[in-house]
Amino acid sequence: MDQPGSVTMTKKSDTYEGLIDGSEVLSRIYPEQLWKYVRGCNQHTTDVLCDGWEKNIRKNIKKLLRKHGDVSTHLLGLARDKAVIGVGGGPSLKKNSDILKNVTLFNATYKVKDQPFIIVVSNHQFKPFLKMGIIPHFVMITDGGDAIYDQLNTDIPAIGQTTILIAPLQASHKVLKEWDRLGRRIFFYGHASDLCKKIYEDVEKKDFDKILLFTGGNVMNSIWTFSARILSSKIFMCVGNDLSFPYSNDLAIRRNGYYADGDYEVNIKNDRDEARDNFAWMGFEFPKTNIIQLDSRTKYANLKLFGTSRTLFTYKLWPELHLTRWSDEYGFHYYNCSEAGILGVIPKSYEKDRLVDKDNWELLDTLNPRWHTRTLRDAVAEYLKARQLCHQEDRAVISAGVRNAERLPGRITTANGIGLN
């Protein structure tokens, strides 16, 4: 895609050798046995989900796409020189609500077009955030079913009227029709499937690749590719992206700990009871103290065993692989600000007897300097300081923002390097 401000982010090859392209780091992150496993999972998922898509796609194109428009036409380059914060519903999100409120208030000191942060939330967090007074710029969905209707359309606070919905062509027409009836905007994107491509090009007679997003299987990965490919942001910060839940033999505990708000109802309705799986994977969490010094004397992140599912595990592998593939070419930086979970924690060896050894594990930061495991507070402060250097005309306003970020409870003192225990 050669539009100004766009990022191609295309697949290099359908073979493992082409994907890895001789990179030792990529083969460490994504060994061939995992590649074979994920390919099988992806094909099964697509086959199951595509059954109900065609009717939705045709209705959405004819009745809503032509009225509202697509992401490429309306949003290309919107977040150039801005940071995008993607918000999922993982249990660690509870640690960041106050910081996200602070970011929202800081954004409010700018005109909308000049705001330094763009906030994109998953459908699960849309209503809870509005009730907390946090107004996201966008809410993104990947789900094609009706089960998310209440999350988007029922008892939505009035302040949510300006949030724009980013939806795939195959999304539930019932859900989108009500969003449209309430007078809100929708911009569409194309899911990477042959079915979506065929129907779109047959009906619209346009190039599907212009609206295509590689979604990585879930909404948080979709938010990242949306921010990079369409919004043209080089800085992405994710929160609530634990991709894990409490490790327990009790299914009720796993379900209750799956989301920050404990609401697992939509997963049950969609027959996506991922908490039924409970295989262990090593993750991290930040120490309970908020005073963190990144030097050899102080722990930065602690290793901890989490429960996860096979589906969540594939969602974890996707950004780790593709950020590493694309970061040098496009200059991306990915900040994992979830403060807990399995994202970005990888083994040095996949041998079974080594997986139980804590010394076998490391953060992706050690292999890829563009992957940053941070608290959100730390990431926001780092970004604002960088903007201060790049935008001298905003020095006074940005300096105030840096001071406000650093005054948040538990001020962080940073130094070069990262430790893991």
Summary of the structure (lengths in Angstrom):
residues: 421
radius of gyration: 20.7
end to end distance: 43.2
largest distance: 62.2
contacts: 1376
relative contact order: 0.14
helix: 48%
strand: 15%
